[in-house]
Amino acid sequence: MSDIKENVLNAIGNTPLVKLNKINVKNIEIYVKLEYYSPGMSIKDRIALGMIEDAERKGLIEPGDTIIGKTSGNTGIGLAIACAVKGYRFVAVMSAGNSAERQKILRALGAEVVLVPQQPGEEPGRISRKDNDAVEKKTQELTEKLNAYRPNQYINSMNWKVHQHTTGQEIIRQTSGRLDAFVAYIGTGGTFVGIARALKSFNNDIKCYPVEPDVAAFLAGKKVITTQHLIQGGGHAVKPPFWDESIVDGYIQVSEDEAIKTARALAKNEGILTGFSGGANVAAAAKLDDSLRPGSIVVTVLPDTGLKYLSTVLYE
C-alpha cells in the first residue's frame, strides 16, 4: 500500500530520465526528463502546486477563493488541477492562438477559460510578444474585477525555487551526479534558473545553456527578427525578472523547423511524443556534440506531451 498516493497532487514530479538512442550525435549522450508523466502532462505542474501551497502557507488564499492565471496552457492546466483538488475557483486567461487541446483540457478540469483574440496582423498558432502583452492586460483587468489571487509565475520566486529543490535534485540523483551539461528553452525562465542553480551548487563545472528561437535570441544579445514563431511558451524577447546571468555558460539558438523536425524524430524513432519546446531542447542539446568532450552527458527536459499539439502543424 506504500505506493498509493493520497491524491493526484502527490503524483507530481519524480519523472523518468531517459537516454536517447537514435539521435544523430557522435560524441555525446543525451538524456531527457519526461515531464509529461505528471498529472497535467507538463513540467508546469510542479510550479503550479508550489505557488498554490506557498500562498496557502502565507494565508493569502483559502478554499472558495478565486485564482487567476495568465497562461499559454501548461501552467494553467497545473493550476486547474491544484484548484480542483483544493477547492478553489480557477480562471485561465490565454491567447486564442494557443493550441485547442490546451483550451479543452482546461475546461475539462473545471477551469473558466478566457480567450484573448490574437492581435491584428498576427498569425494563428504563432504567439507573438504583442499577443502576450494583450493577454497580460486582460489578466490584470480580470484580477481586479474578480478580486482574485494571481500567483503570477512571471514574478513568483516559487517558479525557480521549485525546480531548484525538486527537478534539479532529481536530475543529480538520477545521473549519480555524472552530467556535463544542461539545456532548456526559456519561457518564464523558472525551469532553467532553478535547475541550473541546483546543478551549479552541486558542481560548478556543469555547463548550463539557455535555448531561444533563432529569430528572437534576445537574451543572447542578438537582433530580434520577430517574436512570431511556432515554439509556444517562450521566445517573446523579454528578460525574466529573476534572470541570473552568472549561471549561463553560453546561449543556443534553434529554428522552429529544427524544433519540429526533432520532435517528429523523437516520436518516430524513440517512441517519445513531445511538443515544440521539447523538440527545441533536444535539437539544442545535439548542437553541443562538437563542443563537448567525447562521452559527455547532456540533460534536458521535455516540458510537455505532443498530445497537446495534435491540432497544430507539429504532427501533420
C-alpha positions as CSV (number, residue, x, y, z in Angstrom):
1,M,0.0,0.0,0.0
2,S,3.0,2.3,0.3
3,D,2.9,3.3,-3.4
4,I,-0.7,4.6,-3.2
5,K,-1.0,8.4,-3.5
6,E,-3.2,10.4,-1.1
7,N,-4.4,12.4,-4.1
8,V,-3.3,13.3,-7.6
9,L,-1.1,16.2,-6.4
10,N,1.2,13.6,-4.8
11,A,1.9,12.2,-8.3
12,I,3.6,15.4,-9.5
13,G,7.3,15.2,-10.1
14,N,9.8,12.3,-9.8
15,T,9.6,11.9,-13.5
16,P,11.8,9.4,-15.5
17,L,15.1,10.3,-17.1
18,V,15.5,8.5,-20.4
19,K,18.6,8.1,-22.6
20,L,18.1,8.8,-26.3
21,N,19.5,6.1,-28.5
22,K,18.7,7.2,-32.1
23,I,19.6,10.9,-32.1
24,N,22.3,11.8,-34.6
25,V,25.2,12.6,-32.4
26,K,28.7,11.1,-32.3
27,N,30.4,12.3,-29.1
28,I,27.8,12.9,-26.5
29,E,24.9,11.2,-24.8
30,I,21.6,13.0,-24.4
31,Y,19.1,12.2,-21.6
32,V,15.6,13.7,-21.4
33,K,13.4,14.1,-18.4
34,L,9.8,13.1,-19.3
35,E,7.8,15.8,-17.6
36,Y,4.6,14.7,-19.2
37,Y,4.5,11.9,-16.6
38,S,3.0,14.4,-14.1
39,P,-0.9,14.6,-14.0
40,G,-1.2,17.7,-16.1
41,M,1.3,16.3,-18.6
42,S,3.8,19.1,-18.2
43,I,6.7,20.4,-16.1
44,K,4.4,23.3,-15.0
45,D,2.5,21.1,-12.6
46,R,5.5,21.4,-10.3
47,I,5.4,25.2,-10.0
48,A,1.6,25.4,-10.1
49,L,1.3,23.3,-6.9
50,G,4.3,25.1,-5.4
51,M,2.7,28.5,-5.9
52,I,-0.6,27.5,-4.5
53,E,0.9,25.9,-1.4
54,D,3.1,28.9,-0.9
55,A,0.1,31.2,-1.0
56,E,-1.7,28.9,1.5
57,R,1.2,28.9,3.9
58,K,1.2,32.7,3.8
59,G,-2.5,32.9,4.4
60,L,-3.2,34.6,1.1
61,I,-5.9,32.2,0.0
62,E,-8.4,29.9,1.4
63,P,-10.8,27.3,-0.2
64,G,-13.5,29.0,-2.2
65,D,-11.3,31.9,-3.3
66,T,-10.8,32.7,-7.0
67,I,-7.4,32.0,-8.5
68,I,-6.5,33.6,-11.9
69,G,-3.6,32.8,-14.2
70,K,-2.2,34.1,-17.4
71,T,-1.0,31.0,-19.3
72,S,-0.1,29.6,-22.7
73,G,-1.7,26.4,-21.3
74,N,0.6,24.3,-19.2
75,T,0.8,26.4,-16.1
76,G,-2.9,26.9,-16.3
77,I,-3.5,23.2,-16.5
78,G,-1.4,22.6,-13.5
79,L,-3.2,25.3,-11.6
80,A,-6.6,23.9,-12.7
81,I,-5.6,20.5,-11.2
82,A,-4.4,22.0,-7.9
83,C,-7.5,24.2,-7.6
84,A,-9.8,21.2,-8.4
85,V,-8.3,19.2,-5.6
86,K,-8.0,22.0,-3.1
87,G,-11.4,23.7,-3.7
88,Y,-10.6,27.0,-5.5
89,R,-12.3,28.6,-8.5
90,F,-9.8,28.9,-11.3
91,V,-9.9,31.4,-14.2
92,A,-7.3,30.9,-17.0
93,V,-6.5,33.7,-19.4
94,M,-4.8,32.8,-22.6
95,S,-4.3,33.7,-26.2
96,A,-6.7,32.3,-28.8
97,G,-3.7,31.4,-30.8
98,N,-2.6,28.6,-28.3
99,S,-3.5,25.0,-29.2
100,A,-7.1,24.0,-29.0
101,E,-6.1,20.9,-26.9
102,R,-4.9,23.1,-24.1
103,Q,-8.2,25.1,-24.0
104,K,-10.2,21.9,-23.9
105,I,-8.1,20.3,-21.2
106,L,-8.5,23.4,-19.0
107,R,-12.3,23.4,-19.4
108,A,-12.4,19.6,-18.7
109,L,-10.6,20.3,-15.4
110,G,-13.2,22.8,-14.4
111,A,-11.4,26.0,-15.3
112,E,-13.1,29.0,-16.7
113,V,-11.2,29.9,-19.9
114,V,-11.0,33.5,-21.1
115,L,-9.6,33.6,-24.7
116,V,-7.9,36.8,-25.8
117,P,-8.0,37.3,-29.6
118,Q,-4.7,37.5,-31.4
119,Q,-3.7,41.0,-32.3
120,P,-4.2,42.4,-35.8
121,G,-1.7,41.0,-38.3
122,E,-0.5,38.1,-36.0
123,E,-0.6,34.6,-37.4
124,P,-2.7,31.8,-35.8
125,G,-0.5,29.4,-33.8
126,R,2.4,31.9,-33.7
127,I,2.0,33.7,-30.4
128,S,3.9,37.0,-30.6
129,R,5.0,39.5,-27.9
130,K,2.0,41.7,-28.9
131,D,-0.3,38.7,-28.3
132,N,1.4,38.0,-25.0
133,D,1.0,41.7,-23.9
134,A,-2.7,41.6,-24.8
135,V,-3.2,38.5,-22.5
136,E,-1.3,40.3,-19.7
137,K,-3.5,43.3,-20.0
138,K,-6.7,41.2,-19.8
139,T,-5.4,39.2,-16.9
140,Q,-4.7,42.4,-14.9
141,E,-8.2,43.7,-15.6
142,L,-9.9,40.5,-14.5
143,T,-7.7,40.1,-11.4
144,E,-9.1,43.4,-10.1
145,K,-12.6,42.8,-11.4
146,L,-12.9,39.4,-9.8
147,N,-10.9,40.2,-6.7
148,A,-8.8,37.2,-7.5
149,Y,-5.5,36.0,-6.3
150,R,-2.9,35.8,-9.0
151,P,0.1,33.5,-8.4
152,N,1.9,35.2,-11.4
153,Q,4.6,32.7,-12.4
154,Y,6.4,35.5,-14.2
155,I,7.5,37.2,-10.9
156,N,6.8,34.4,-8.3
157,S,10.0,33.1,-6.8
158,M,8.5,29.7,-6.4
159,N,8.8,29.4,-10.2
160,W,12.5,28.7,-9.9
161,K,12.7,27.6,-6.3
162,V,10.5,24.5,-7.0
163,H,12.9,23.4,-9.8
164,Q,16.0,24.1,-7.7
165,H,14.6,21.9,-4.9
166,T,12.9,19.2,-6.9
167,T,13.7,18.9,-10.7
168,G,17.3,19.8,-10.3
169,Q,17.8,17.4,-7.3
170,E,16.1,14.6,-9.3
171,I,18.5,15.1,-12.2
172,I,21.5,14.9,-9.9
173,R,20.2,11.8,-8.2
174,Q,19.2,10.1,-11.5
175,T,22.6,10.7,-13.1
176,S,24.5,10.0,-9.9
177,G,25.9,13.5,-10.4
178,R,27.6,12.4,-13.6
179,L,26.4,15.0,-16.1
180,D,28.3,17.6,-18.1
181,A,25.8,20.0,-19.5
182,F,22.1,21.1,-19.2
183,V,20.0,22.9,-21.8
184,A,16.5,24.3,-21.5
185,Y,14.2,26.6,-23.6
186,I,13.4,29.9,-22.0
187,G,9.8,30.9,-21.3
188,T,9.4,32.4,-17.9
189,G,12.9,31.3,-17.1
190,G,12.0,29.4,-14.0
191,T,12.9,25.9,-15.3
192,F,16.4,27.0,-16.4
193,V,17.2,29.2,-13.5
194,G,16.1,26.7,-10.8
195,I,17.7,23.6,-12.4
196,A,20.9,25.4,-13.3
197,R,21.3,26.7,-9.8
198,A,20.8,23.2,-8.4
199,L,23.4,21.8,-10.8
200,K,25.9,24.6,-10.3
201,S,25.6,24.3,-6.5
202,F,26.4,20.6,-6.9
203,N,29.2,21.0,-9.4
204,N,30.0,24.4,-10.9
205,D,31.7,22.7,-13.8
206,I,28.4,21.6,-15.2
207,K,27.7,23.8,-18.3
208,C,24.2,25.3,-18.5
209,Y,22.9,26.7,-21.7
210,P,19.6,28.6,-22.2
211,V,17.8,27.9,-25.5
212,E,16.0,30.6,-27.6
213,P,14.4,30.7,-31.1
214,D,16.9,31.8,-33.7
215,V,14.6,34.7,-34.7
216,A,14.3,36.0,-31.1
217,A,17.6,35.4,-29.4
218,F,17.0,38.4,-27.1
219,L,18.9,37.1,-24.0
220,A,21.9,36.2,-26.2
221,G,22.1,39.8,-27.2
222,K,21.3,39.2,-30.9
223,K,18.9,41.1,-33.1
224,V,15.3,40.1,-32.7
225,I,13.9,39.5,-36.1
226,T,10.4,38.6,-35.0
227,T,8.6,37.2,-31.9
228,Q,6.2,35.3,-34.2
229,H,7.3,31.7,-34.2
230,L,5.8,28.2,-33.5
231,I,7.8,27.3,-30.4
232,Q,5.0,28.1,-27.9
233,G,5.5,29.2,-24.3
234,G,8.6,31.4,-24.8
235,G,10.8,33.4,-27.2
236,H,8.9,36.7,-26.5
237,A,12.1,38.8,-26.3
238,V,11.6,39.5,-22.6
239,K,14.2,39.2,-19.8
240,P,12.7,37.2,-16.9
241,P,12.7,39.3,-13.7
242,F,14.8,36.7,-11.8
243,W,17.2,36.0,-14.6
244,D,20.7,35.1,-13.4
245,E,23.5,35.6,-15.9
246,S,26.1,34.1,-13.6
247,I,24.7,30.5,-14.2
248,V,24.8,30.9,-18.0
249,D,27.8,29.3,-19.9
250,G,26.5,30.2,-23.4
251,Y,23.4,30.5,-25.5
252,I,22.0,28.2,-28.1
253,Q,19.5,29.1,-30.8
254,V,17.2,26.8,-32.7
255,S,14.8,27.4,-35.6
256,E,11.2,26.3,-35.5
257,D,12.0,23.9,-38.3
258,E,14.7,22.3,-36.2
259,A,12.3,22.0,-33.3
260,I,9.6,20.4,-35.4
261,K,11.9,18.0,-37.2
262,T,13.5,16.9,-33.9
263,A,10.1,16.4,-32.2
264,R,8.9,14.3,-35.1
265,A,12.1,12.2,-35.0
266,L,11.7,11.6,-31.2
267,A,8.2,10.3,-31.9
268,K,9.1,8.1,-34.8
269,N,12.5,6.8,-33.6
270,E,12.4,6.9,-29.8
271,G,8.6,6.5,-29.2
272,I,8.6,9.8,-27.3
273,L,5.8,12.2,-28.1
274,T,6.7,15.8,-27.1
275,G,5.8,19.3,-28.0
276,F,7.5,22.2,-29.8
277,S,9.8,23.2,-26.9
278,G,10.7,19.6,-26.3
279,G,11.9,19.3,-29.8
280,A,13.8,22.6,-29.4
281,N,15.5,21.4,-26.3
282,V,16.8,18.2,-27.9
283,A,17.8,20.0,-31.1
284,A,19.8,22.4,-28.9
285,A,21.4,19.5,-26.9
286,A,22.5,17.9,-30.2
287,K,24.3,21.1,-31.1
288,L,26.7,20.5,-28.2
289,D,28.0,17.4,-30.0
290,D,31.1,19.1,-31.4
291,S,32.0,21.3,-28.4
292,L,32.0,18.8,-25.5
293,R,34.5,16.1,-24.9
294,P,33.6,12.5,-26.1
295,G,31.3,10.7,-23.7
296,S,29.8,13.8,-22.2
297,I,26.3,13.6,-20.8
298,V,23.8,16.3,-21.7
299,V,20.5,16.5,-19.9
300,T,17.4,18.4,-20.9
301,V,13.7,18.4,-20.2
302,L,10.7,17.6,-22.4
303,P,8.3,20.1,-20.9
304,D,5.0,18.5,-22.1
305,T,3.4,16.0,-24.3
306,G,2.8,16.1,-28.1
307,L,-0.8,15.2,-27.4
308,K,-1.4,18.9,-26.7
309,Y,-0.4,19.8,-30.2
310,L,-2.2,17.3,-32.5
311,S,-4.3,20.2,-33.9
312,T,-1.2,22.1,-34.9
313,V,1.4,21.7,-37.7
314,L,3.7,19.8,-35.4
315,Y,2.4,16.4,-36.3
316,E,0.7,17.0,-39.7
